[in-house]
Amino acid sequence: MRQEIKWSTYRKVPILMVNGMVIDIIFLIYDILACYPEMKAKNDSGKDVIEFGNKYWVMVRDADADHLYPGKDTRKEEIKWRKWADEWLVHLISPNVYRTPTEALASFDYIVREGKFGTFEGFFAKYFGAAAMWIISKRLKNKHHLQDDVRQDLYNAVNDWVAAIGKNNKFMGGNQPNLADLAVFGVLRVMEGLQAFDDMVENTKVKNWYRRVQKATQ
């Protein structure tokens, strides 16, 4: 990480640069979070959790709402699938990316190559990181009650998403991506370049939708 931000006098991440000026985004994040007070609640398992009001409800003007959410249930569907991406889909990534020691090592090899690590940092990150994440992925598999073949959970989830979009729609948002499209795309995109991503594209119907969102966000 030090190599990644050595160009900046600001030593913390994340870093936001606007027109060549580094913005202290940490304080911006604090200001934004202050608008979403914490609320104690219980999840479906009866466990105490912290919730944030309006986390998924985007406030827009009535005129904009008619354009963004033309259908009666469009906004409800967007919220539903954004929650699904956070509460289910994202938990399938690590168990699939680090499914085997070989895949874990390949994943960290990719991370090291793209991350501009130094020689020692790269060696440590690749081998110790891969070993640690392989072990953690097994714990996550058990925690989220995934199948022995975790690929099947990934395939089923992705196909459920594609089926929800429907054959006649380009995106969940209709003719343009909505926040649910972007949320799911963001989760799946972290696997690009890895075996899990290639297997997903090969064994599900997600490819066309994924490429459309990719093109729309370039």
Summary of the structure (lengths in Angstrom):
residues: 218
radius of gyration: 19.7
end to end distance: 25.7
largest distance: 56.3
contacts: 557
relative contact order: 0.10
helix: 57%
strand: 8%
